[in-house]
Amino acid sequence: MTKKTKTEKYYQAAAVAKHFGFSIHKNLEVSKEAIQITKDTKKNTKYFDSYLPPIEEITQILLNYKEFEKENGSVPLFQYFDQLAKGPHTKIRKRNGEEQVNLNIIGVDNSIAEAILIKTIATILNENGQKNYTLHINNIGGKEAKTQFNRESTNFFRKNINLLNANCRQYFKQGIHTLITEGGDQCKPLKEQAPEPMDFLTEETRQIFTNLIERIETFQIPYEINSDILGDLNYSDHTTFYFIDNKTNKMLAAGTRLDLYSKKIGFRKSVPAITANVWITKPKTATQTLINKIGDTKNYILQISPQAKTFALGIIGLLWDNKIFVKHDLTKDRLGPQIQLSKKYKADNIIIIGYKETLDLNVMIRDAEGKSQKILEPRELIDFLK
């Protein structure tokens, strides 16, 4: 008699992540190798941002990608990890009554990565009843911008040291990062006159950040640009963000880019990457059966312009809201590779979104053989797929 195996359970967040294109894993496991490598790179034993993943976990994620790249080439990797990371490293303390999940996008160097990650997090929070939040977001730039900001800010506060109270002076002794992130309201009057990270962005970085903000506005996610969010001093660069509960001021999610960190740990080239932690109160659960069902869907979205990527991401969110699942790869720009993927997945319904569809706020849907196609508004698409 065959013994029945218990069906694998995940947080409902895993089902959301799968729908948005992430591969699902139970835990990240941090190796001794990652911990040893980290010892040579981190600036301090304390976290510089206690909400972002510890640096040892970031090192492990990149080491895993290096192995993945050997077999698959330099292609994007989307990863979701259920629960806290395993390993002998110092971890973020578990919060009572909450569960933590981690999301990573590796190998995508444009703002569609941030857009996918932020949209996925917002959907996870909404799915678990956490809807009263604001996205606080900043861009701290790359190596040169961060160096300029640190130098100019240090000079500014040094010249105005007499205007800081005793506590703020103590923060200043620990560095600009500590003063800005931990100084709070008591240091606010002088901070408001000080240089900000975005003052030193290149035109290219500024445009990329503007494009991201436009995408966030399209998703109707409440947001504000917050220059006090500087990420983790060990590895953060460019985009950093928090989701904060409007009523309790509790941290719901925290994320950052870390494009430059891979070279610090010995990689020959920079690996673009972005990571986030999400905390869920009383999380719903999902079964392996549901995860498989999402993976087996015969619906595929194909997009053909930068604007179409944003519109397609909104459609993917709408489909989730109606529990209709879809495959996609928003990191691809060319039509050919997406068509090949739709064939690989044996898609029955191919949803096409080009520049014209984006302007008209509708989609084209075609069967796999191309024998029939229709132009549908988003609500009509829901009815058609149901």
Sine and cosine of phi, psi and omega as CSV:
sin_phi,cos_phi,sin_psi,cos_psi,sin_omega,cos_omega
0.00,0.00,0.79,-0.61,-0.04,-1.00
-0.98,0.19,0.75,-0.66,0.02,-1.00
-0.97,0.25,0.74,-0.67,0.02,-1.00
-0.96,0.28,0.71,-0.70,0.05,-1.00
-1.00,-0.09,0.60,-0.80,-0.01,-1.00
-0.94,0.34,0.72,-0.69,0.03,-1.00
-0.89,0.45,0.75,-0.66,0.00,-1.00
-0.89,0.45,0.71,-0.71,0.01,-1.00
-0.92,-0.40,0.65,-0.76,0.08,-1.00
-0.79,-0.62,0.21,-0.98,0.19,-0.98
-0.95,0.32,0.46,-0.89,0.04,-1.00
-0.85,0.53,-0.44,0.90,0.06,-1.00
-0.82,0.57,-0.54,0.84,0.01,-1.00
-0.91,0.42,-0.62,0.78,0.03,-1.00
-0.91,0.42,-0.67,0.74,0.06,-1.00
-0.87,0.50,-0.74,0.67,-0.03,-1.00
-0.87,0.49,-0.66,0.75,0.02,-1.00
-0.87,0.50,-0.69,0.73,0.01,-1.00
-0.88,0.48,-0.56,0.83,-0.02,-1.00
-1.00,0.01,0.10,1.00,0.17,-0.99
0.96,-0.29,0.15,0.99,-0.02,-1.00
-1.00,-0.01,0.58,-0.81,0.17,-0.98
-0.99,0.13,0.56,-0.83,-0.18,-0.98
-0.96,-0.26,0.75,-0.66,0.02,-1.00
-0.72,-0.70,0.48,-0.88,-0.01,-1.00
-0.95,0.31,-0.84,0.55,-0.03,-1.00
-0.62,-0.78,0.51,-0.86,0.27,-0.96
-0.99,0.14,0.68,-0.73,0.06,-1.00
-0.91,-0.41,0.85,-0.53,-0.05,-1.00
-1.00,-0.03,0.82,-0.57,-0.06,-1.00
-1.00,0.03,0.26,-0.97,0.08,-1.00
-0.90,0.43,-0.52,0.85,0.04,-1.00
-0.87,0.49,-0.72,0.70,0.01,-1.00
-0.88,0.47,-0.65,0.76,0.00,-1.00
-0.91,0.42,-0.65,0.76,0.00,-1.00
-0.92,0.39,-0.70,0.72,0.03,-1.00
-0.87,0.50,-0.66,0.75,-0.04,-1.00
-0.89,0.45,-0.57,0.82,-0.02,-1.00
-0.84,0.55,-0.52,0.85,-0.06,-1.00
-1.00,0.09,-0.16,0.99,-0.11,-0.99
-0.89,-0.45,-0.53,0.85,-0.11,-0.99
-0.97,0.25,0.55,-0.84,-0.10,-0.99
-0.99,0.15,-0.40,0.92,-0.10,-1.00
-0.40,-0.92,0.37,-0.93,0.01,-1.00
-0.98,0.20,-0.35,0.94,0.02,-1.00
-1.00,0.09,0.38,-0.93,0.11,-0.99
-0.96,0.28,0.65,-0.76,0.13,-0.99
-1.00,-0.01,-0.22,0.98,0.19,-0.98
-0.58,-0.82,0.96,-0.29,-0.14,-0.99
-0.97,0.26,0.01,1.00,0.03,-1.00
-0.98,-0.21,-0.38,0.93,0.01,-1.00
-1.00,0.09,0.33,-0.94,-0.01,-1.00
-0.85,0.53,0.63,-0.78,0.12,-0.99
-0.83,0.55,0.50,-0.87,-0.11,-0.99
-0.87,0.50,-0.51,0.86,0.03,-1.00
-0.88,0.48,-0.60,0.80,0.02,-1.00
-0.94,0.35,-0.62,0.79,0.05,-1.00
-0.89,0.46,-0.70,0.72,0.03,-1.00
-0.86,0.51,-0.69,0.72,-0.01,-1.00
-0.90,0.43,-0.66,0.75,0.01,-1.00
-0.86,0.51,-0.68,0.74,-0.01,-1.00
-0.95,0.31,-0.61,0.80,0.07,-1.00
-0.89,0.45,-0.64,0.77,0.05,-1.00
-0.89,0.45,-0.64,0.77,0.00,-1.00
-0.91,0.42,-0.59,0.81,0.02,-1.00
-0.86,0.51,-0.66,0.75,0.04,-1.00
-0.94,0.35,-0.66,0.75,0.04,-1.00
-0.86,0.51,-0.64,0.77,-0.05,-1.00
-0.91,0.41,-0.53,0.85,0.01,-1.00
-0.88,0.48,-0.58,0.82,-0.04,-1.00
-1.00,-0.03,-0.51,0.86,-0.17,-0.99
-0.91,-0.42,-0.13,0.99,-0.08,-1.00
0.99,0.16,-0.04,-1.00,-0.06,-1.00
-0.99,0.13,0.96,0.28,0.03,-1.00
-0.91,-0.42,0.43,-0.90,-0.01,-1.00
-0.88,0.48,0.55,-0.84,0.06,-1.00
-0.78,-0.63,0.84,-0.54,0.03,-1.00
-0.94,-0.33,0.83,-0.55,-0.05,-1.00
-0.77,-0.64,0.66,-0.75,0.12,-0.99
-0.86,-0.52,0.74,-0.67,0.05,-1.00
-0.87,-0.49,0.84,-0.54,0.06,-1.00
-0.98,0.20,0.77,-0.64,0.10,-0.99
0.96,0.28,0.07,-1.00,-0.06,-1.00
-0.93,0.36,0.44,-0.90,0.03,-1.00
-0.94,0.35,0.57,-0.82,0.08,-1.00
-1.00,-0.03,0.36,-0.93,0.05,-1.00
0.71,-0.70,0.22,-0.97,-0.05,-1.00
-0.99,0.10,0.13,0.99,-0.01,-1.00
-0.98,0.19,0.28,-0.96,0.08,-1.00
-0.96,0.30,0.78,-0.63,-0.11,-0.99
-0.94,-0.35,0.29,-0.96,0.18,-0.98
-0.91,0.42,0.70,-0.71,-0.03,-1.00
-0.92,0.39,0.70,-0.71,0.03,-1.00
-0.92,0.40,0.69,-0.73,-0.01,-1.00
-1.00,-0.08,0.71,-0.70,-0.05,-1.00
-0.86,0.51,0.72,-0.69,0.07,-1.00
0.97,0.26,0.16,0.99,-0.03,-1.00
-0.73,-0.68,0.41,-0.91,0.11,-0.99
-0.86,-0.51,0.53,-0.85,-0.04,-1.00
-0.92,-0.40,0.68,-0.73,0.13,-0.99
-0.81,-0.58,0.33,-0.94,-0.05,-1.00
-0.78,-0.62,0.66,-0.75,0.01,-1.00
-0.81,-0.59,0.66,-0.75,0.02,-1.00
-0.66,-0.75,0.65,-0.76,0.16,-0.99
-0.82,-0.57,0.86,-0.50,-0.09,-1.00
-0.85,-0.53,0.71,-0.70,0.07,-1.00
1.00,-0.08,0.23,0.97,0.03,-1.00
-0.86,-0.51,0.88,-0.47,-0.14,-0.99
-0.97,-0.23,0.18,0.98,0.05,-1.00
-0.86,-0.51,0.11,-0.99,-0.20,-0.98
-0.95,0.32,-0.09,1.00,0.09,-1.00
-0.90,0.43,-0.46,0.89,0.04,-1.00
-0.90,0.44,-0.76,0.65,0.05,-1.00
-0.87,0.50,-0.67,0.75,-0.04,-1.00
-0.88,0.47,-0.72,0.70,0.02,-1.00
-0.89,0.46,-0.71,0.70,-0.04,-1.00
-0.89,0.45,-0.74,0.68,-0.03,-1.00
-0.90,0.43,-0.68,0.73,0.03,-1.00
-0.90,0.44,-0.64,0.77,0.03,-1.00
-0.90,0.44,-0.70,0.71,0.00,-1.00
-0.89,0.46,-0.71,0.70,0.01,-1.00
-0.86,0.52,-0.64,0.77,0.01,-1.00
-0.93,0.37,-0.64,0.77,0.06,-1.00
-0.87,0.49,-0.72,0.70,0.00,-1.00
-0.90,0.44,-0.71,0.71,0.01,-1.00
-0.88,0.48,-0.67,0.74,-0.04,-1.00
-0.88,0.48,-0.50,0.87,-0.03,-1.00
-0.98,-0.20,0.33,0.94,0.13,-0.99
0.99,0.17,0.17,0.99,0.02,-1.00
-0.98,-0.18,1.00,0.00,-0.15,-0.99
-0.91,-0.42,-0.18,0.98,-0.07,-1.00
-0.99,-0.15,0.97,0.24,-0.09,-1.00
-0.68,-0.74,0.23,-0.97,0.13,-0.99
-0.76,-0.65,0.68,-0.73,0.10,-0.99
-1.00,0.09,0.88,-0.48,0.09,-1.00
-0.98,-0.18,0.83,-0.55,-0.16,-0.99
-0.69,-0.73,0.52,-0.85,-0.01,-1.00
-0.53,-0.85,0.28,-0.96,0.15,-0.99
-0.78,-0.63,0.89,-0.46,-0.07,-1.00
-0.99,-0.12,0.00,1.00,0.07,-1.00
0.97,0.23,-0.11,-0.99,0.02,-1.00
-1.00,-0.05,-0.36,-0.93,-0.13,-0.99
-0.86,0.51,-0.75,0.66,-0.05,-1.00
-0.91,0.41,-0.69,0.72,-0.01,-1.00
-0.89,0.46,-0.66,0.75,0.00,-1.00
-0.91,0.41,-0.63,0.78,0.03,-1.00
-0.90,0.43,-0.70,0.71,0.02,-1.00
-0.89,0.45,-0.70,0.72,0.01,-1.00
-0.87,0.49,-0.72,0.70,-0.01,-1.00
-0.88,0.47,-0.68,0.73,-0.02,-1.00
-0.91,0.40,-0.76,0.65,-0.06,-1.00
-0.92,0.38,-0.63,0.77,0.01,-1.00
-0.92,0.38,-0.66,0.75,0.02,-1.00
-0.87,0.50,-0.72,0.70,0.02,-1.00
-0.88,0.48,-0.65,0.76,-0.02,-1.00
-0.89,0.45,-0.76,0.65,-0.05,-1.00
-0.94,0.33,-0.52,0.85,0.05,-1.00
-0.90,0.43,-0.65,0.76,0.01,-1.00
-0.93,0.37,-0.45,0.89,-0.07,-1.00
-0.92,-0.38,0.45,0.89,-0.10,-1.00
-0.85,0.52,-0.52,0.85,-0.03,-1.00
-0.93,0.36,-0.29,0.96,0.00,-1.00
-1.00,0.02,-0.08,1.00,0.04,-1.00
-1.00,-0.05,0.63,-0.78,0.07,-1.00
-0.97,0.24,0.04,-1.00,-0.11,-0.99
-0.87,0.49,-0.67,0.75,-0.01,-1.00
-0.90,0.43,-0.69,0.72,-0.03,-1.00
-0.93,0.38,-0.55,0.83,0.07,-1.00
-0.90,0.44,-0.60,0.80,0.02,-1.00
-0.91,0.41,-0.68,0.74,0.08,-1.00
-0.86,0.51,-0.67,0.74,-0.04,-1.00
-0.89,0.46,-0.57,0.82,0.04,-1.00
-0.88,0.47,-0.49,0.87,0.00,-1.00
-1.00,0.09,-0.14,0.99,0.05,-1.00
0.86,-0.50,0.33,-0.94,-0.01,-1.00
-0.85,0.52,-0.66,0.76,-0.02,-1.00
-0.83,0.55,-0.71,0.70,0.00,-1.00
-0.93,0.37,-0.67,0.74,0.01,-1.00
-0.86,0.50,-0.72,0.70,-0.06,-1.00
-0.94,0.35,-0.72,0.69,-0.14,-0.99
-0.99,0.13,-0.46,0.89,-0.07,-1.00
-0.93,-0.37,-0.17,0.99,-0.05,-1.00
-0.92,0.39,-0.51,0.86,0.05,-1.00
0.86,0.52,-0.46,-0.89,-0.09,-1.00
-0.91,0.41,-0.47,0.88,-0.06,-1.00
-0.92,0.39,-0.43,0.90,0.03,-1.00
-0.98,-0.22,0.02,1.00,-0.15,-0.99
-0.87,0.49,-0.70,0.71,-0.07,-1.00
-0.81,0.59,-0.67,0.74,-0.01,-1.00
-0.99,0.16,-0.56,0.83,0.02,-1.00
-0.86,0.50,-0.57,0.82,-0.04,-1.00
-0.91,0.41,-0.36,0.93,0.02,-1.00
-0.99,-0.11,-0.14,0.99,-0.11,-0.99
-0.99,0.14,0.32,-0.95,0.11,-0.99
-0.86,0.52,0.47,-0.88,0.04,-1.00
-0.87,-0.50,0.43,-0.90,-0.04,-1.00
-0.81,0.59,-0.63,0.78,-0.08,-1.00
-0.94,0.34,-0.22,0.98,0.07,-1.00
-0.91,0.42,-0.34,0.94,-0.16,-0.99
-0.91,-0.40,0.18,0.98,0.00,-1.00
-0.94,0.33,0.53,-0.85,0.14,-0.99
-0.95,0.30,0.27,-0.96,0.02,-1.00
-0.88,0.47,-0.63,0.78,0.01,-1.00
-0.89,0.45,-0.72,0.69,0.01,-1.00
-0.90,0.44,-0.65,0.76,0.01,-1.00
-0.88,0.47,-0.65,0.76,-0.01,-1.00
-0.93,0.37,-0.65,0.76,0.03,-1.00
-0.88,0.48,-0.67,0.74,0.00,-1.00
-0.92,0.38,-0.63,0.78,0.06,-1.00
-0.87,0.49,-0.68,0.73,0.03,-1.00
-0.87,0.49,-0.64,0.77,0.02,-1.00
-0.90,0.44,-0.71,0.71,0.01,-1.00
-0.87,0.50,-0.64,0.77,0.04,-1.00
-0.89,0.46,-0.62,0.79,0.04,-1.00
-0.91,0.41,-0.68,0.73,0.00,-1.00
-0.89,0.47,-0.64,0.77,0.04,-1.00
-0.89,0.45,-0.60,0.80,0.04,-1.00
-0.89,0.47,-0.59,0.81,0.00,-1.00
-0.98,0.20,-0.12,0.99,-0.01,-1.00
0.86,0.51,0.62,0.79,0.11,-0.99
-1.00,0.01,0.85,-0.53,0.02,-1.00
-0.87,0.50,0.74,-0.67,-0.05,-1.00
-0.54,-0.84,0.31,-0.95,0.20,-0.98
-0.53,-0.85,0.56,-0.83,0.05,-1.00
-0.99,0.14,0.84,-0.54,-0.12,-0.99
-0.83,-0.56,0.96,-0.27,-0.09,-1.00
-0.96,0.29,-0.10,0.99,0.01,-1.00
-0.99,0.11,-0.15,0.99,-0.01,-1.00
-1.00,0.01,0.94,-0.34,-0.09,-1.00
-0.91,-0.41,-0.03,1.00,0.03,-1.00
0.96,0.27,-0.32,-0.95,0.01,-1.00
-1.00,-0.06,0.81,-0.58,-0.07,-1.00
-0.88,0.48,-0.39,0.92,-0.02,-1.00
-0.96,0.27,-0.57,0.82,-0.17,-0.99
-0.60,-0.80,-0.19,0.98,-0.10,-0.99
-0.95,0.30,0.57,-0.82,0.21,-0.98
-0.46,-0.89,0.31,-0.95,0.03,-1.00
0.83,0.56,-0.83,-0.55,-0.15,-0.99
-0.94,0.34,0.76,-0.65,0.16,-0.99
-0.73,-0.69,0.56,-0.83,-0.05,-1.00
-0.40,-0.92,0.39,-0.92,0.14,-0.99
-0.77,-0.63,0.56,-0.83,0.31,-0.95
-0.98,-0.21,0.84,-0.54,-0.07,-1.00
-0.84,-0.54,0.74,-0.67,0.05,-1.00
-0.91,0.42,0.81,-0.58,-0.07,-1.00
-0.92,0.39,-0.51,0.86,-0.09,-1.00
-1.00,0.07,-0.70,0.72,-0.11,-0.99
-0.98,-0.20,-0.20,0.98,-0.08,-1.00
0.91,0.41,0.31,0.95,-0.01,-1.00
-0.98,0.21,0.58,-0.81,0.08,-1.00
-0.97,0.26,0.84,-0.55,0.01,-1.00
-0.98,-0.20,-0.51,0.86,0.02,-1.00
-0.32,-0.95,0.44,-0.90,0.03,-1.00
-0.56,-0.83,0.70,-0.71,-0.03,-1.00
-0.57,-0.82,0.31,-0.95,0.01,-1.00
-0.35,-0.94,0.45,-0.89,0.23,-0.97
-0.99,0.14,0.38,-0.92,0.03,-1.00
-0.50,-0.87,0.77,0.64,-0.11,-0.99
-0.89,0.45,-0.47,0.88,-0.12,-0.99
-1.00,-0.04,-0.25,0.97,-0.17,-0.99
-0.92,0.38,-0.54,0.84,-0.07,-1.00
-0.84,0.54,-0.60,0.80,0.02,-1.00
-0.94,0.35,-0.48,0.88,0.03,-1.00
-0.91,0.41,-0.44,0.90,-0.03,-1.00
-0.97,-0.25,0.33,0.94,0.18,-0.98
0.99,-0.14,0.08,1.00,0.06,-1.00
-0.93,0.36,0.56,-0.83,0.00,-1.00
-0.95,0.31,-0.46,0.89,0.00,-1.00
-0.71,-0.70,0.37,-0.93,0.04,-1.00
-0.94,0.34,0.66,-0.75,0.07,-1.00
-0.92,-0.38,0.94,-0.34,0.02,-1.00
-0.89,0.45,0.71,-0.70,-0.05,-1.00
-0.41,-0.91,0.45,-0.89,0.08,-1.00
-0.61,-0.80,0.62,-0.78,-0.08,-1.00
-0.72,-0.70,0.39,-0.92,0.07,-1.00
-0.41,-0.91,0.57,-0.82,0.21,-0.98
-0.96,-0.26,0.59,-0.81,0.04,-1.00
-0.75,-0.66,0.70,-0.71,0.04,-1.00
-0.94,-0.35,0.73,-0.69,-0.07,-1.00
-0.83,-0.56,0.79,-0.62,0.07,-1.00
-1.00,0.05,0.77,-0.64,0.00,-1.00
0.72,0.70,0.89,0.46,-0.10,-0.99
-0.91,0.41,0.64,-0.77,0.17,-0.99
-0.95,0.31,0.32,-0.95,0.01,-1.00
-0.91,-0.41,0.38,-0.92,0.06,-1.00
-0.75,-0.66,0.52,-0.86,0.00,-1.00
-1.00,-0.08,0.29,-0.96,0.10,-0.99
-0.87,0.49,-0.52,0.86,0.02,-1.00
-0.87,0.49,-0.69,0.73,0.02,-1.00
-0.92,0.39,-0.68,0.74,0.03,-1.00
-0.85,0.53,-0.69,0.73,0.02,-1.00
-0.91,0.41,-0.62,0.79,0.00,-1.00
-0.89,0.47,-0.66,0.75,0.03,-1.00
-0.90,0.44,-0.66,0.75,0.00,-1.00
-0.93,0.37,-0.41,0.91,-0.06,-1.00
-1.00,-0.09,0.04,1.00,-0.05,-1.00
-0.83,0.56,0.54,-0.84,0.00,-1.00
-0.97,-0.24,0.28,0.96,0.08,-1.00
-0.98,-0.18,0.67,-0.74,-0.02,-1.00
-0.67,-0.74,0.74,-0.67,0.06,-1.00
-0.99,-0.15,0.76,-0.65,0.01,-1.00
-0.86,-0.52,0.82,-0.57,-0.07,-1.00
-0.85,-0.53,0.52,-0.85,-0.19,-0.98
-0.74,-0.67,0.48,0.88,0.12,-0.99
-0.19,-0.98,0.35,-0.94,0.04,-1.00
-0.83,0.55,-0.65,0.76,0.02,-1.00
-0.92,0.39,-0.57,0.82,-0.01,-1.00
-0.91,0.41,-0.50,0.86,0.03,-1.00
-0.86,0.51,-0.71,0.70,-0.01,-1.00
-0.91,0.42,-0.72,0.69,0.00,-1.00
-0.89,0.45,-0.65,0.76,0.01,-1.00
-0.89,0.46,-0.63,0.78,0.01,-1.00
-0.90,0.44,-0.61,0.80,0.09,-1.00
-0.90,0.43,-0.65,0.76,0.03,-1.00
-0.91,0.42,-0.64,0.77,0.04,-1.00
-0.87,0.50,-0.65,0.76,0.06,-1.00
-0.91,0.42,-0.67,0.74,0.02,-1.00
-0.89,0.46,-0.66,0.75,0.03,-1.00
-0.89,0.46,-0.67,0.74,0.05,-1.00
-0.86,0.50,-0.70,0.72,-0.01,-1.00
-0.83,0.55,-0.47,0.88,0.00,-1.00
-0.97,-0.23,0.21,0.98,0.03,-1.00
0.80,0.60,0.67,0.74,0.16,-0.99
-0.92,-0.39,0.81,-0.59,-0.15,-0.99
-0.98,-0.18,0.40,-0.92,-0.11,-0.99
-0.44,-0.90,0.55,-0.83,0.13,-0.99
-0.99,-0.17,0.35,-0.94,-0.07,-1.00
-0.10,-0.99,0.23,-0.97,0.21,-0.98
-0.54,-0.84,1.00,-0.04,-0.07,-1.00
-0.97,0.25,-0.12,0.99,0.04,-1.00
-0.99,0.15,-0.28,0.96,-0.02,-1.00
-1.00,0.08,0.65,-0.76,-0.02,-1.00
-0.98,-0.19,-0.54,0.84,-0.10,-0.99
-1.00,-0.02,0.47,-0.88,-0.07,-1.00
-0.94,0.33,-0.67,0.74,-0.10,-1.00
-0.81,0.59,-0.80,0.60,-0.01,-1.00
-0.87,0.49,-0.54,0.84,0.02,-1.00
-0.94,0.33,-0.62,0.79,0.05,-1.00
-0.89,0.45,-0.66,0.75,0.03,-1.00
-0.88,0.48,-0.64,0.77,0.02,-1.00
-0.91,0.41,-0.65,0.76,0.01,-1.00
-0.89,0.46,-0.56,0.83,0.06,-1.00
-0.95,0.31,-0.66,0.75,0.03,-1.00
-0.85,0.52,-0.65,0.76,-0.02,-1.00
-0.99,0.12,-0.02,1.00,-0.01,-1.00
0.81,0.59,0.74,0.67,-0.04,-1.00
-0.93,0.38,0.70,-0.71,0.09,-1.00
-1.00,0.01,-0.60,0.80,-0.04,-1.00
-0.89,-0.45,0.89,-0.45,0.02,-1.00
-0.96,-0.29,0.91,-0.43,-0.02,-1.00
-0.99,-0.10,0.89,-0.46,-0.11,-0.99
-0.95,-0.30,0.79,-0.61,0.02,-1.00
-0.78,-0.62,0.94,-0.34,0.06,-1.00
-0.93,-0.37,-0.23,-0.97,-0.03,-1.00
-0.89,0.45,-0.69,0.72,-0.02,-1.00
-0.90,0.43,-0.69,0.72,0.02,-1.00
-0.87,0.49,-0.62,0.79,0.01,-1.00
-0.90,0.44,-0.69,0.73,0.02,-1.00
-0.91,0.42,-0.63,0.77,-0.07,-1.00
-1.00,0.06,-0.10,1.00,-0.01,-1.00
0.85,0.53,0.69,0.72,0.11,-0.99
-0.64,-0.77,-0.02,-1.00,0.00,-1.00
-0.72,-0.69,0.37,-0.93,0.17,-0.99
-0.97,-0.25,0.72,-0.70,0.06,-1.00
-0.85,-0.52,0.72,-0.69,-0.10,-1.00
-0.72,-0.69,0.54,-0.84,0.08,-1.00
-0.99,0.17,0.22,-0.97,-0.13,-0.99
-0.87,0.49,-0.56,0.83,-0.02,-1.00
-0.99,0.12,-0.16,0.99,-0.02,-1.00
0.96,0.28,0.35,0.94,-0.04,-1.00
-0.99,0.17,-0.45,0.89,0.01,-1.00
-0.60,-0.80,0.52,-0.85,0.06,-1.00
-0.51,-0.86,0.47,-0.88,-0.02,-1.00
-0.67,-0.74,0.48,-0.88,0.17,-0.99
-0.98,-0.18,0.83,-0.56,-0.07,-1.00
-0.76,-0.65,0.57,-0.82,0.20,-0.98
-0.97,0.24,0.36,-0.93,-0.06,-1.00
-0.78,0.62,-0.67,0.74,-0.02,-1.00
-0.93,0.37,-0.59,0.81,0.05,-1.00
-0.92,0.39,-0.56,0.83,0.05,-1.00
-0.88,0.47,-0.67,0.74,0.03,-1.00
-0.85,0.52,-0.76,0.65,-0.01,-1.00
-0.88,0.47,-0.65,0.76,-0.02,-1.00
-0.90,0.45,-0.72,0.69,-0.05,-1.00
-0.95,0.32,-0.50,0.87,0.07,-1.00
-0.92,0.38,0.00,0.00,0.00,0.00
